[in-house]
Amino acid sequence: MSDDAFVDSDRFRIHPVIAQFEHPDTEAHYWITTTDEAAASTRTAATLAALGCVILSLADLMAVGAGREWSNLMAIRLGCLIPALVFIEFLERRPRLIRRHALVTAVEGVLFAGYVAVGVRQPDIADVQHATIGLVVLGLFILVPNDIRLVSALNVAGVASWLVLSAGVDRPTSGALTMRALVLSCFLIMGFVAADRLAVTRREEFAARLLDRELSDRLEREVAWRRVIEAELTQRANVDVLTGLSTRRHLLDQGVEELRRAQRLGHGVSVLVIDVDHFKSVNDRYGHHVGDVVLATLAGLVRDGLRRIDSIGRLGGEEFAVIMPGADAARAVEVAERIRQRVAQQRLDVNDQQLSVTVSIGVAECVVEQDLLAEALDRADAAMYRAKQAGRNQVRTAPVPAPSDSMRSGTSR
């Protein structure tokens, strides 16, 4: 999937009217992700409602005085506020209740009904009650996160009920009633637009955060994948697929580093060049697949006979090389002879036949102060060819070159 397709996914399209994600899974994810935030906002709204109840109770006291009527008004307000506070208490323990939009709307409906019931009992302060109903409409739209369709239906029903009941109490003229309806309609429109914009903004922020996280995760996976590919490429460049040994280039790099270290520490370095005797005849007689088995087996035998600090690699074809830091020619010859014997004693089962091979090995001790790795390998290679000319299955040592008049410094490949 392209980046443009990923960014412009239909998952994040928001309905222009109801301010919800059109994709139901995204909408559900939004509510799950914002549960704590929505619950906190609802608790704040309940606190404001309780504060409003106290303020309006004082207004009731000033309007009707202390007595039965004020007690009745207080009972109505508390009777509607207490269910909201109980719901908030449950919400504190189970925030996911905020996602039950029908339940939230029902609690809001009880609260709205309380304001309507109190308002119709005080026709002499109708203007205050109209303003209160308008504030209730705005509060339900803006302060409590909910399904905008349910809130809209509740507010329209509440306003209609208020208009009908209040008109039945104070008998306003048709003009006054029309004015009330227009004013409250303005509250409804403003509340709906504000709630719609707020819901859209919240979802856009959610989509941006989610998309940013997904893109970051995707980038991390891409980086991890590239690292794996890079490691595989490095592995292929450094390790011979058939034998599992170092490639020629990697081995030469290791050898250069060993010579540099030997120059610093003052110890010797020896190299071996190993070649399988009559390998072409093995391929011609048994096939290249058998030749591959021979090379892989030989690689294992040589590797098992070396120290951990020694480096072994495949130079190409049936030729191998070993770099032995800290070993003089005598030590290197001892190791080479042990390898030669192990190879000669090895038997391979090929087509119900016993196949054995031998190797010829050349040994060269580096003159650290003046030798280059390539020169040391050339001398070991020449010694290996002398072993073949002498009858194969032998170890031969290259002579140490005479010191040059001007010592070379550094090493190269």
Helices and strands as residue ranges (DSSP letters): H 3-7, G 10-12, H 24-33, H 35-64, H 68-93, G 95-99, H 101-120, G 123-125, H 126-142, H 148-170, H 174-238, H 248-265, E 269-276, H 279-286, H 288-304, E 311-316, E 319-325, H 329-345, E 348-350, E 353-355, E 359-365, H 373-389, E 395-397
